[in-house]
């Protein structure tokens, strides 16, 4: 299948065996197609619930080409072209075809993680050029502790224009091969084949209210041209032009994909990833903010930073995510400090600090950060080291002996940065002294002159040294960092252009991904955000010395963004053995770190010989 990306006068194309696409509406809804998963299809957000509406839209013919136009997606089939478009801030999806064709709609209305089969009741009604679908979920004693109790109702309206619609009542079984490979079950499910349309277009909208569903569908239909023009203009992403066409389009795709994960109009945050990490993970959101600074989305950056500033807990940490989980996050608070520090530095350089933060704002920020540090020092500090429980770092699948409980290298780097930032804000030497004491302790107990331990008493080689170097490069000299990386990279580097999450010689290294069974997740699987961050660190230290690794990572990431998984989006992970688009296929921090990498290399003028 041919895949092409076009933005204004820039275009790139290439062949791929299997790829899909994803669209969002900026208020939590999304539509994906082409990847055979139970998370494919159309989803809308109602309050804190993500509700699936459609499982699939089927038309005849083979797909010859998939086009990413940045504001919509097109598929060229044997005898016609079909396009998909989600108007921003409305719970609608628009389908258009170059000629009238048969279109089958497969419904699977449910809360996204609810895989119960019974108690799914559909009622279909034709009304002019619309079909109104009423779905009610009831309990069923074959799966629930009660029977026939109503849980919720969702209304969906399908406007098929000047075409025709036939009501169907079939329950075919769907096989989800992508989920089966990932060991994510159930990998099969009966869905409701409800409507067969013959038309060259339809608009589908949903709501918890029948009247609102009809009104939303009418507004989308009546204002379609306006929505299209607005989103075509919006798609002209603002990061700087890069001379290399491949990297330029990959970076713009990644920026657009990250932007599409931003949810909300007034209170904003970032989905960690789609199609199934549709929560707001503090760590992921904060790591992703630097790319939004590069895109000059300063108002959005400030809103997200202030939101998390106001969520600092009494123990000094941030909640791991919203909605809440029992698992904590040792590092999110440090990323808040880092991104606040960077944001203020950028605003100062551009003489804009006063446009975004008043003196009172800065006093409030300083007070909250000082309170956080006081609590962290009392609750999560031992012998000057910053400590955490297992599953509280970004490697949150690890448990037991490999659970990373204790003092971990990137957590120390974050704590050093936190002390430094407070020293800059307050001019209080106590914070500088605390940073210096921790630097001495880490150099004494983690650094042996050639390698940096992953944790206190744990010399396991993992790519967390790159995260530490990214966060707090002052920990080692440039020459020391270069030696450290030269020692570690051969043990982590994968031939296709990624880094393993653990030394490849270790007996707990997994060559193949184990999918949702997370044994390989942080013991072999390669994470694109870490790959891009590592390339960024190496480029800053010594581009020429590490050029083969940087170029290989850059090529692999471009390939993932442009031609694998959801085209135009950066995936979460890959197997160690061969490059794959794995995990969530549009991951916020993957998109964000690629943008950072592309911008850094552009600043260095490093694209002349990159193919």
Secondary structure, DSSP 8 states (H G I E B T S, - for coil): -EEEEEETTEEEEEE-SSEEEEEE-SSS-EEEESS-STT-EEEEEETTEEEEEEEEEE-SS-EEEEEE-SS-EEEEESS-EEEEE--TTSSEEEEEEEEEEEEEEEEEEEETT----SSEEEEEEEETTEEEEEEEEE--TTTSSSSS-EEEEEEEEEE-TTSEEEEEEE--EEE-HHHHHTT-S--EEE-EEEEEEEEEEEEEEEESSHHHHHHHHHHHHHTHHHHHHHHHHHTS--S---SSHHHHHHHHHHHHHHHHTEE-SSS-EE-SEETTB-SEEHHHHHHHHHHHHHTT-HHHHHHHHHHHHTT--TTS---SEES--SS--SSHHHHHHHHHHHHHHHHHHTT-HHHH--HHHHHHHHHHHHHHHHHHHHHSEETTEE-B-TT-SS-TT--GGGS--B-BHHHHHHHHHHHHHHHHHH--HHHHHHHHHHHHHHHHHTB-SS-B-SBTTB----THHHHHHHH-GGGS-HHHHHHHHHHHHHHHEETTTEE-SS-TTSTT--SS--TTSGGGTTTT-EEHHHHHHHHHHHHHHHTTTTHHHHHHHHHHHHHHHHHSEETTS--SEE-SSS---BSSSEEHHHHHHHHHHHHHHHHHT--TT--
